[in-house]
Amino acid sequence: MNNSVLSWFADETLLQNLVAEQSTWVLLIVIAVCIAMLSAGADWMIDGVVDLAERTGMPKIVIGATVVSLGTTLPEAFVSVMAAYMGNPGLALGNGVGSIIADTGLIFGLTCILAAVPVNRFILNRTGWVQVGSATLLVVIAVVALLSSDDPPYLERWVGFFFLVLLGFYLYITYRWAKQGDGVLPEDDEDDQHELMSVGKSWLLIIGGLTLVIIGARILVPSASEIAARFGVPDDVIAATMVAFGTSLPELMTAIAAIRKGHPEITVGNIVGADVLNVLFVIGAAAAAAPLQIPMNFYYFHFPAMLIILYSFRVFISMNREGVFYRWQGYWLLGVYVVYVVLQYALNIESAH
């Protein structure tokens, strides 16, 4: 029995055949369950990782920009790496780019509308530039790949390894910034103090959460691909909306929890860090696993949407002299995201005729 389960999980043909035999409604339920597993697994993992991180005395806003972001972007990373192995480059690349758009446009936009989010210039004037710079670097490399060859453009494996090296530098320099900014960052409120769990329980949450994430992502990719094929929707459109939103749920849950506890600034660190990791970690790991072909609609649609949202966010940081993000800025980011989603399906319908 165990061998058959393992072979089902490891053998791509068996899994695809099993998915193809299911009705569309069953697949939609399976996708919902997988998304719930991804979210629950990431939530457990965050609890364990943050508890361990607190033992180091690292400031919480930095934990949000690094440790928590690593946890919440793991679903995107697993989905994209597996999609790359499965030969679905649109799903792998679309999930990373779509998650950046969903994180910043939908989740941060909603956060600005629902709460007064403080502009922490120490973290945003540093990590915020890495956020915009990494996404811009991705687009520049993609454009160079398009212009330098007559063949279909690819993100080659060397690009993936290059991004992973940059990821290591980003995590190291963020840690250094945290040490430099000890006197700039506000102290945690006494209300935030809680009893630390045992080291064993922390690791149990991390390993258990990681297991849920792996299983959820393993089943989510072929199920989403099968749904896309049945409806005639390109993989990258499904990835940039349903799958990207589903794997962005951990960021959404983190944002809701931060607002509820009166600390929306944690959301800023998490979103900015998640955007950086979606490029360097998610797309980097996927490209390192297998070269990612770049569909043409990324050049005229997905990449421009991502850059509009990220550069809007960058402008908002520089113009907010009063130290908070304004509600209208949240409406702008959310509006761009809604237009992006609506246009995807409108353009897809047009292309089908």
C-alpha positions in Angstrom: 0.0 0.0 0.0 2.7 2.4 1.0 4.7 1.6 -2.2 1.6 2.3 -4.4 1.0 5.7 -2.6 4.6 6.7 -3.1 4.6 5.6 -6.8 1.4 7.6 -7.3 3.0 10.7 -5.7 6.3 10.3 -7.6 5.0 9.1 -11.0 3.8 12.0 -13.1 1.9 9.8 -15.6 -0.1 8.1 -12.8 -1.0 11.4 -11.2 -2.0 13.0 -14.5 -4.2 10.0 -15.4 -5.8 10.1 -12.0 -6.6 13.8 -12.3 -7.9 13.4 -15.9 -10.4 10.8 -14.7 -12.1 13.2 -12.2 -15.0 15.5 -13.0 -14.5 19.2 -13.1 -16.4 19.7 -9.8 -14.2 17.1 -8.1 -11.1 18.9 -9.4 -12.4 22.3 -8.1 -12.9 20.7 -4.7 -9.4 19.1 -4.8 -7.9 22.5 -5.7 -9.8 24.1 -2.7 -8.5 21.4 -0.4 -4.9 21.8 -1.7 -5.1 25.6 -1.2 -6.3 25.0 2.4 -3.4 22.6 2.9 -0.9 25.2 1.5 -2.3 27.9 3.8 -2.4 25.7 6.9 1.0 24.3 6.3 2.5 27.7 5.8 0.7 29.0 8.9 2.2 26.2 11.0 5.6 26.8 9.5 5.5 30.5 10.2 4.6 29.9 13.9 7.5 27.5 14.3 10.0 29.7 12.4 9.0 33.0 14.0 9.2 31.3 17.4 12.8 30.2 16.7 13.7 33.6 15.2 12.4 35.4 18.3 15.0 33.5 20.3 17.7 35.4 18.3 16.3 38.8 19.2 15.8 39.8 15.6 13.4 42.8 15.2 9.9 41.7 14.2 9.7 43.9 11.1 12.8 42.2 9.8 11.4 38.8 10.6 8.4 39.8 8.5 10.6 40.8 5.6 12.8 37.6 5.7 11.7 34.7 7.9 7.9 35.1 7.5 8.3 35.9 3.8 10.3 32.8 3.3 7.5 30.8 4.9 4.7 32.4 3.0 6.5 32.2 -0.4 7.2 28.4 0.0 3.9 27.5 -1.6 4.7 29.6 -4.7 8.2 28.1 -4.8 7.0 24.4 -4.6 4.2 25.1 -7.1 6.6 26.8 -9.6 9.5 24.3 -9.3 7.1 21.4 -9.8 5.4 23.1 -12.7 8.9 23.6 -14.3 9.6 19.9 -13.9 6.2 19.1 -15.4 6.9 21.2 -18.5 4.4 24.0 -17.6 6.6 27.2 -17.9 3.6 29.4 -18.1 2.4 28.0 -14.8 5.8 28.4 -13.1 6.5 31.9 -14.3 2.9 33.1 -14.1 2.6 32.0 -10.5 5.7 34.0 -9.4 4.7 37.1 -11.3 1.0 36.7 -10.5 1.8 36.3 -6.8 3.8 39.7 -6.8 0.7 41.4 -8.4 -1.7 39.7 -5.9 0.5 40.4 -2.9 1.0 44.1 -3.6 -2.2 45.0 -5.5 -4.8 42.9 -3.7 -3.4 42.1 -0.2 -1.4 45.3 0.5 -4.1 47.4 -1.3 -6.8 45.9 1.0 -4.5 46.5 4.0 -4.1 50.2 3.2 -7.9 50.5 2.9 -8.7 48.8 6.2 -5.9 50.2 8.4 -3.5 53.1 8.7 -0.2 51.5 7.6 2.9 53.2 8.8 5.8 53.9 6.4 8.8 52.5 8.0 11.5 54.3 6.0 14.4 52.3 7.5 13.1 49.0 6.0 11.3 50.5 2.9 14.2 52.7 1.7 16.4 49.6 1.6 14.3 46.5 1.0 11.8 48.5 -1.0 14.5 49.3 -3.6 15.4 45.6 -3.7 11.8 44.8 -4.3 11.5 47.1 -7.4 15.0 46.3 -8.5 14.6 42.5 -8.6 11.4 42.7 -10.6 13.0 45.1 -13.0 16.0 42.9 -13.4 13.7 40.0 -14.2 12.0 42.0 -17.0 15.3 43.3 -18.4 16.7 39.7 -18.6 13.4 38.6 -20.3 13.6 41.4 -22.8 17.2 40.7 -23.6 16.3 37.0 -24.1 13.6 38.1 -26.5 15.8 40.5 -28.5 18.9 38.4 -28.6 17.5 35.3 -30.3 15.1 34.3 -33.1 14.1 31.3 -31.0 11.3 31.5 -28.3 12.7 33.4 -25.3 13.7 31.4 -22.2 14.9 32.1 -18.7 17.8 29.8 -18.8 19.0 27.8 -15.8 22.0 30.1 -15.3 19.4 32.9 -14.6 17.8 30.7 -12.0 21.1 30.0 -10.2 22.0 33.7 -10.5 18.8 34.7 -8.8 19.4 32.1 -6.0 22.9 33.7 -5.4 21.3 37.1 -5.2 18.8 35.6 -2.7 21.7 34.6 -0.4 23.1 38.2 -0.6 19.6 39.7 0.0 19.1 37.6 3.2 22.6 38.4 4.4 22.4 42.1 3.8 18.9 42.3 5.4 20.3 40.7 8.5 23.1 43.3 8.5 20.5 46.1 8.1 18.6 44.7 11.0 21.7 44.9 13.2 22.4 48.5 12.0 18.8 49.5 12.6 18.4 48.3 16.2 18.2 51.8 17.4 15.9 52.9 14.6 13.3 50.2 14.8 10.6 50.5 17.5 10.7 48.1 20.4 8.0 45.4 20.4 5.1 46.2 22.7 4.8 44.4 25.9 1.4 43.0 24.7 3.3 41.1 22.0 5.3 39.1 24.4 4.3 35.5 24.7 5.8 32.4 26.1 8.1 30.7 23.7 7.2 27.1 22.8 9.7 24.3 23.1 12.4 23.9 20.4 11.0 20.4 19.6 7.5 21.8 19.0 8.9 24.6 16.8 10.6 22.1 14.6 7.5 19.9 14.6 5.4 22.8 13.3 8.1 23.6 10.6 8.4 20.0 9.3 4.7 19.3 9.5 3.9 22.6 7.7 6.5 21.9 5.1 5.0 18.5 4.5 1.5 19.9 4.0 2.9 22.5 1.6 4.7 19.9 -0.5 1.7 17.6 -0.8 -0.7 20.4 -1.5 1.5 21.9 -4.2 2.1 18.4 -5.7 -1.6 17.9 -6.3 -2.5 21.5 -7.0 -0.4 21.9 -10.2 -1.8 19.0 -12.3 -5.3 19.8 -11.1 -5.0 23.4 -12.1 -3.5 22.4 -15.4 -6.3 20.0 -16.1 -8.9 22.7 -15.3 -7.1 25.1 -17.6 -7.1 22.6 -20.5 -10.8 21.9 -20.1 -11.8 25.5 -20.2 -9.4 26.4 -22.9 -7.6 28.9 -20.7 -3.8 29.3 -21.0 -1.8 28.0 -18.1 -0.3 31.4 -17.3 -3.7 33.0 -17.0 -4.9 30.4 -14.5 -1.5 30.6 -12.6 -1.6 34.4 -12.4 -5.2 34.4 -11.0 -6.5 31.3 -9.2 -3.3 29.5 -8.4 -1.4 32.8 -7.6 -4.2 34.0 -5.3 -4.4 30.6 -3.7 -0.7 30.4 -2.9 -0.8 34.0 -1.8 -3.3 33.1 0.9 -0.6 32.8 3.6 0.3 36.5 3.0 -3.4 37.4 3.1 -3.8 35.5 6.4 -0.7 37.2 7.8 -2.1 40.6 6.8 -5.5 40.0 8.4 -3.8 38.8 11.6 -1.5 41.8 11.7 -4.4 44.3 11.2 -6.4 42.5 13.9 -3.6 42.7 16.4 -3.0 46.4 15.6 0.4 45.9 13.9 -0.2 46.5 10.1 3.5 47.4 9.7 4.3 43.7 9.9 2.3 43.3 6.7 4.6 45.9 4.9 7.7 43.8 5.7 6.0 40.6 4.7 4.7 41.9 1.4 7.9 43.6 0.4 10.0 40.6 1.4 7.5 38.2 -0.4 7.8 40.3 -3.7 11.6 40.0 -3.5 11.5 36.3 -2.8 8.9 35.7 -5.6 11.6 36.8 -8.1 14.8 35.5 -6.5 13.5 32.4 -4.7 10.3 31.3 -6.6 11.2 32.1 -10.2 14.9 31.5 -9.5 14.3 28.0 -8.1 11.9 27.2 -10.9 14.4 28.3 -13.6 17.2 26.5 -11.9 15.1 23.3 -12.1 14.3 23.7 -15.8 14.6 26.5 -18.4 11.4 28.6 -18.4 10.0 29.6 -21.7 8.5 33.1 -21.6 5.1 33.3 -23.4 4.7 36.5 -25.4 1.7 37.8 -23.4 4.1 38.3 -20.5 5.8 41.1 -22.5 2.7 43.1 -23.3 0.5 42.2 -20.2 1.9 40.4 -17.1 5.2 42.2 -16.9 3.7 45.7 -17.4 1.0 45.1 -14.8 3.7 43.9 -12.3 5.9 47.0 -12.9 2.9 49.4 -12.7 1.9 48.1 -9.3 5.5 47.9 -7.9 6.5 51.4 -9.2 3.2 52.8 -7.8 4.1 51.4 -4.5 7.6 52.9 -4.7 6.2 56.3 -5.6 3.8 56.1 -2.6 6.7 55.5 -0.3 8.5 58.6 -1.5 5.4 60.9 -1.4 4.1 59.8 2.0 5.7 62.5 4.2 3.3 62.1 7.0 4.6 58.6 7.8 1.5 56.5 6.7 0.1 55.1 3.5 -3.1 56.8 2.5 -6.4 55.0 1.8 -6.7 56.2 -1.8 -3.3 54.5 -2.5 -4.9 51.3 -1.3 -7.8 51.8 -3.7 -5.4 52.5 -6.6 -3.4 49.3 -6.0 -6.5 47.3 -5.6 -8.0 48.9 -8.7 -5.0 48.0 -10.8 -5.3 44.4 -9.6 -9.0 44.2 -10.5 -8.4 45.7 -14.0 -5.5 43.2 -14.4 -7.8 40.2 -13.6 -10.7 41.4 -15.7 -8.6 42.2 -18.7 -6.9 38.7 -18.5 -10.2 37.0 -19.0 -11.5 39.6 -21.6 -8.3 39.2 -23.6 -8.5 35.4 -23.3 -12.0 35.4 -24.6 -11.1 37.6 -27.6 -8.1 35.3 -28.5 -10.4 32.3 -28.5 -12.4 33.6 -31.4 
